[in-house]
Amino acid sequence: MTNPLKRFVEDITGVTTVEYALAGSLLTVALLSAFLLLSGGIKFAISDIASALSGTP
């Protein structure tokens, strides 16, 4: 009978799942960071466009 710990360490079938989970979480953090950084600039740009269209300085 094989040692269960040795079998667990040598088993690589779950590695792909872990890699996908890490990649997904990194992508989520990157998108959230980009959204938070750009949201202020987009808000001001939309406000400027609305002011220009309404004719108020």
DAKAHU-V641491 format. One record per helix or strand of 2 or more residues. SS is the DSSP state (H for helix, E for strand). FROM is the first residue (numbers start at 1). LEN is the number of residues. If there is no record, write none. Layout:
BEGIN
ss,from,len
SS,FROM,LEN
SS,FROM,LEN
END
This chain:
BEGIN
ss,from,len
H,4,7
H,15,40
END
